[in-house]
Amino acid sequence: MVPTGSDPHDGPMTNIKPQSKQTSAFYAQSAISFAVALLGLVIGVWNLPVESWTRAFLAIGVLYAITSSFTLAKCVRDAQESQTVLSRVDEARLERLLAEHDPFKATI
């Protein structure tokens, strides 16, 4: 069955909206957990009985670890999203081919 829209390729697969896989409570818990961990780390580095250059070195190391973690998480997310998009495109193509195929149509 082909929809009667203006575009013949505008089928049910084009109207699918991705749903969030996490709740707002999970998002809030993750943000609070990150803030508490970062605060604890900053307090720990600040109160170390070492010279200030050692504290600065540790603080820069912590900032580097945090930013590289965010970058890695973004790269993993982007790779997963691209696989999802490719899968949806393949599904839409297959659905269109199946919709256009008529096994009872006589071939000449």
C-alpha positions, 0 to 999 in steps of 0.5 A, spaced: 500 500 500 502 506 497 500 512 501 497 518 497 501 523 499 505 528 495 511 524 495 511 517 493 516 515 497 513 518 504 511 512 507 510 510 514 518 509 515 519 517 514 515 519 520 518 515 525 521 519 531 527 517 535 525 516 542 529 517 548 532 511 552 533 515 558 528 518 563 529 525 566 530 522 573 536 518 570 539 524 566 538 528 573 542 522 577 547 522 572 548 530 572 548 530 580 553 524 580 558 527 576 558 534 580 559 530 586 565 526 584 568 532 581 567 536 587 570 531 591 576 530 586 577 538 587 576 538 594 581 532 595 586 535 590 586 542 593 587 539 600 593 535 598 599 536 603 604 538 596 606 544 593 602 548 589 605 546 582 603 538 584 596 541 585 596 544 578 599 538 575 593 534 578 588 539 576 590 539 569 590 532 569 583 531 571 581 536 566 584 533 561 581 526 563 574 529 563 574 533 557 577 526 553 571 522 557 566 527 554 569 527 547 570 519 547 562 519 549 560 523 543 564 519 538 561 513 541 554 516 541 555 519 534 557 512 531 551 508 534 547 514 531 550 513 524 548 505 525 541 507 527 540 512 521 543 507 516 539 501 518 533 506 518 534 507 511 535 500 509 529 498 512 525 504 508 528 501 502 526 494 503 519 496 505 518 500 499 521 494 494 516 490 498 510 495 497 512 496 489 512 488 488 506 484 486 507 477 485 501 476 481 503 481 476 504 478 469 511 479 466 511 480 459 
